[in-house]
Amino acid sequence: MALRGLTFPQLALAAVLGVAGGLYVYKPIYQRYNLQEQRKTREAAEGSSAPEAHRADIPPRAEAGERAGIQAGSPVQD
């Protein structure tokens, strides 16, 4: 049996560290998904009451590269 050399406290510690590591890695993904769902819900609720002309005045969100000042298609300079 492969688990012969591991004691219960070692296995418990490994399990706790594995779960904690998984939460640490995937937490931003869950938050992003939750934020997108909240946005969709809010837009659906406001969509019926907001006129289309008002919506057209709102610029689209900038992508991460655009916020950093990077333009699409521009060569990287060293």
PyMOL CGO cylinders between C-alpha atoms (Angstrom):
from pymol import cmd
from pymol.cgo import CYLINDER

trace = [
    CYLINDER, 0.00, 0.00, 0.00, 1.40, 3.40, -0.97, 0.3, 1, 1, 1, 1, 1, 1,
    CYLINDER, 1.40, 3.40, -0.97, 0.07, 5.29, 2.07, 0.3, 1, 1, 1, 1, 1, 1,
    CYLINDER, 0.07, 5.29, 2.07, 2.02, 3.20, 4.57, 0.3, 1, 1, 1, 1, 1, 1,
    CYLINDER, 2.02, 3.20, 4.57, 4.62, 5.82, 5.41, 0.3, 1, 1, 1, 1, 1, 1,
    CYLINDER, 4.62, 5.82, 5.41, 2.19, 8.72, 5.85, 0.3, 1, 1, 1, 1, 1, 1,
    CYLINDER, 2.19, 8.72, 5.85, 0.54, 9.33, 9.18, 0.3, 1, 1, 1, 1, 1, 1,
    CYLINDER, 0.54, 9.33, 9.18, -3.00, 10.65, 9.57, 0.3, 1, 1, 1, 1, 1, 1,
    CYLINDER, -3.00, 10.65, 9.57, -1.83, 14.16, 10.61, 0.3, 1, 1, 1, 1, 1, 1,
    CYLINDER, -1.83, 14.16, 10.61, 0.35, 14.33, 7.47, 0.3, 1, 1, 1, 1, 1, 1,
    CYLINDER, 0.35, 14.33, 7.47, -2.57, 13.29, 5.26, 0.3, 1, 1, 1, 1, 1, 1,
    CYLINDER, -2.57, 13.29, 5.26, -4.88, 15.77, 6.96, 0.3, 1, 1, 1, 1, 1, 1,
    CYLINDER, -4.88, 15.77, 6.96, -2.35, 18.58, 6.51, 0.3, 1, 1, 1, 1, 1, 1,
    CYLINDER, -2.35, 18.58, 6.51, -1.91, 17.70, 2.82, 0.3, 1, 1, 1, 1, 1, 1,
    CYLINDER, -1.91, 17.70, 2.82, -5.69, 17.69, 2.31, 0.3, 1, 1, 1, 1, 1, 1,
    CYLINDER, -5.69, 17.69, 2.31, -6.12, 21.06, 4.05, 0.3, 1, 1, 1, 1, 1, 1,
    CYLINDER, -6.12, 21.06, 4.05, -3.25, 22.60, 2.08, 0.3, 1, 1, 1, 1, 1, 1,
    CYLINDER, -3.25, 22.60, 2.08, -4.68, 21.22, -1.16, 0.3, 1, 1, 1, 1, 1, 1,
    CYLINDER, -4.68, 21.22, -1.16, -8.11, 22.70, -0.53, 0.3, 1, 1, 1, 1, 1, 1,
    CYLINDER, -8.11, 22.70, -0.53, -6.64, 26.02, 0.58, 0.3, 1, 1, 1, 1, 1, 1,
    CYLINDER, -6.64, 26.02, 0.58, -4.41, 26.16, -2.50, 0.3, 1, 1, 1, 1, 1, 1,
    CYLINDER, -4.41, 26.16, -2.50, -7.34, 25.39, -4.78, 0.3, 1, 1, 1, 1, 1, 1,
    CYLINDER, -7.34, 25.39, -4.78, -9.42, 28.16, -3.22, 0.3, 1, 1, 1, 1, 1, 1,
    CYLINDER, -9.42, 28.16, -3.22, -6.51, 30.59, -3.56, 0.3, 1, 1, 1, 1, 1, 1,
    CYLINDER, -6.51, 30.59, -3.56, -6.04, 29.78, -7.24, 0.3, 1, 1, 1, 1, 1, 1,
    CYLINDER, -6.04, 29.78, -7.24, -9.68, 29.68, -8.30, 0.3, 1, 1, 1, 1, 1, 1,
    CYLINDER, -9.68, 29.68, -8.30, -11.08, 32.50, -6.15, 0.3, 1, 1, 1, 1, 1, 1,
    CYLINDER, -11.08, 32.50, -6.15, -10.44, 35.22, -8.81, 0.3, 1, 1, 1, 1, 1, 1,
    CYLINDER, -10.44, 35.22, -8.81, -12.24, 33.10, -11.42, 0.3, 1, 1, 1, 1, 1, 1,
    CYLINDER, -12.24, 33.10, -11.42, -15.26, 32.67, -9.16, 0.3, 1, 1, 1, 1, 1, 1,
    CYLINDER, -15.26, 32.67, -9.16, -15.29, 36.39, -8.37, 0.3, 1, 1, 1, 1, 1, 1,
    CYLINDER, -15.29, 36.39, -8.37, -15.12, 37.33, -12.06, 0.3, 1, 1, 1, 1, 1, 1,
    CYLINDER, -15.12, 37.33, -12.06, -17.97, 34.95, -12.87, 0.3, 1, 1, 1, 1, 1, 1,
    CYLINDER, -17.97, 34.95, -12.87, -20.06, 36.31, -9.99, 0.3, 1, 1, 1, 1, 1, 1,
    CYLINDER, -20.06, 36.31, -9.99, -19.40, 39.91, -11.10, 0.3, 1, 1, 1, 1, 1, 1,
    CYLINDER, -19.40, 39.91, -11.10, -20.44, 39.08, -14.66, 0.3, 1, 1, 1, 1, 1, 1,
    CYLINDER, -20.44, 39.08, -14.66, -23.65, 37.47, -13.43, 0.3, 1, 1, 1, 1, 1, 1,
    CYLINDER, -23.65, 37.47, -13.43, -24.43, 40.51, -11.27, 0.3, 1, 1, 1, 1, 1, 1,
    CYLINDER, -24.43, 40.51, -11.27, -23.81, 42.80, -14.26, 0.3, 1, 1, 1, 1, 1, 1,
    CYLINDER, -23.81, 42.80, -14.26, -26.11, 40.74, -16.49, 0.3, 1, 1, 1, 1, 1, 1,
    CYLINDER, -26.11, 40.74, -16.49, -28.83, 40.80, -13.86, 0.3, 1, 1, 1, 1, 1, 1,
    CYLINDER, -28.83, 40.80, -13.86, -28.45, 44.55, -13.34, 0.3, 1, 1, 1, 1, 1, 1,
    CYLINDER, -28.45, 44.55, -13.34, -28.43, 45.24, -17.10, 0.3, 1, 1, 1, 1, 1, 1,
    CYLINDER, -28.43, 45.24, -17.10, -31.51, 43.09, -17.58, 0.3, 1, 1, 1, 1, 1, 1,
    CYLINDER, -31.51, 43.09, -17.58, -33.33, 44.99, -14.82, 0.3, 1, 1, 1, 1, 1, 1,
    CYLINDER, -33.33, 44.99, -14.82, -32.22, 48.37, -16.17, 0.3, 1, 1, 1, 1, 1, 1,
    CYLINDER, -32.22, 48.37, -16.17, -32.58, 47.34, -19.81, 0.3, 1, 1, 1, 1, 1, 1,
    CYLINDER, -32.58, 47.34, -19.81, -36.34, 47.63, -19.85, 0.3, 1, 1, 1, 1, 1, 1,
    CYLINDER, -36.34, 47.63, -19.85, -36.31, 51.06, -18.20, 0.3, 1, 1, 1, 1, 1, 1,
    CYLINDER, -36.31, 51.06, -18.20, -33.25, 52.66, -19.83, 0.3, 1, 1, 1, 1, 1, 1,
    CYLINDER, -33.25, 52.66, -19.83, -33.69, 54.22, -23.27, 0.3, 1, 1, 1, 1, 1, 1,
    CYLINDER, -33.69, 54.22, -23.27, -31.46, 52.96, -26.08, 0.3, 1, 1, 1, 1, 1, 1,
    CYLINDER, -31.46, 52.96, -26.08, -30.13, 56.45, -26.82, 0.3, 1, 1, 1, 1, 1, 1,
    CYLINDER, -30.13, 56.45, -26.82, -28.75, 56.70, -23.30, 0.3, 1, 1, 1, 1, 1, 1,
    CYLINDER, -28.75, 56.70, -23.30, -27.06, 53.33, -23.60, 0.3, 1, 1, 1, 1, 1, 1,
    CYLINDER, -27.06, 53.33, -23.60, -25.36, 54.32, -26.86, 0.3, 1, 1, 1, 1, 1, 1,
    CYLINDER, -25.36, 54.32, -26.86, -23.61, 57.21, -25.07, 0.3, 1, 1, 1, 1, 1, 1,
    CYLINDER, -23.61, 57.21, -25.07, -21.88, 54.84, -22.66, 0.3, 1, 1, 1, 1, 1, 1,
    CYLINDER, -21.88, 54.84, -22.66, -18.48, 53.76, -24.05, 0.3, 1, 1, 1, 1, 1, 1,
    CYLINDER, -18.48, 53.76, -24.05, -17.59, 50.05, -23.88, 0.3, 1, 1, 1, 1, 1, 1,
    CYLINDER, -17.59, 50.05, -23.88, -15.29, 48.86, -21.13, 0.3, 1, 1, 1, 1, 1, 1,
    CYLINDER, -15.29, 48.86, -21.13, -11.60, 49.08, -21.95, 0.3, 1, 1, 1, 1, 1, 1,
    CYLINDER, -11.60, 49.08, -21.95, -9.74, 45.81, -22.20, 0.3, 1, 1, 1, 1, 1, 1,
    CYLINDER, -9.74, 45.81, -22.20, -6.80, 45.12, -19.90, 0.3, 1, 1, 1, 1, 1, 1,
    CYLINDER, -6.80, 45.12, -19.90, -4.26, 46.01, -22.60, 0.3, 1, 1, 1, 1, 1, 1,
    CYLINDER, -4.26, 46.01, -22.60, -5.99, 49.28, -23.39, 0.3, 1, 1, 1, 1, 1, 1,
    CYLINDER, -5.99, 49.28, -23.39, -6.00, 50.28, -19.71, 0.3, 1, 1, 1, 1, 1, 1,
    CYLINDER, -6.00, 50.28, -19.71, -2.26, 49.69, -19.63, 0.3, 1, 1, 1, 1, 1, 1,
    CYLINDER, -2.26, 49.69, -19.63, -1.76, 51.88, -22.70, 0.3, 1, 1, 1, 1, 1, 1,
    CYLINDER, -1.76, 51.88, -22.70, -1.08, 49.01, -25.07, 0.3, 1, 1, 1, 1, 1, 1,
    CYLINDER, -1.08, 49.01, -25.07, -2.78, 49.27, -28.44, 0.3, 1, 1, 1, 1, 1, 1,
    CYLINDER, -2.78, 49.27, -28.44, -3.74, 46.20, -30.40, 0.3, 1, 1, 1, 1, 1, 1,
    CYLINDER, -3.74, 46.20, -30.40, -1.42, 45.51, -33.31, 0.3, 1, 1, 1, 1, 1, 1,
    CYLINDER, -1.42, 45.51, -33.31, 1.35, 47.83, -32.12, 0.3, 1, 1, 1, 1, 1, 1,
    CYLINDER, 1.35, 47.83, -32.12, 4.82, 46.29, -32.06, 0.3, 1, 1, 1, 1, 1, 1,
    CYLINDER, 4.82, 46.29, -32.06, 6.57, 45.91, -28.72, 0.3, 1, 1, 1, 1, 1, 1,
    CYLINDER, 6.57, 45.91, -28.72, 9.56, 48.23, -28.42, 0.3, 1, 1, 1, 1, 1, 1,
    CYLINDER, 9.56, 48.23, -28.42, 12.58, 47.37, -26.29, 0.3, 1, 1, 1, 1, 1, 1,
]
cmd.load_cgo(trace, "trace")
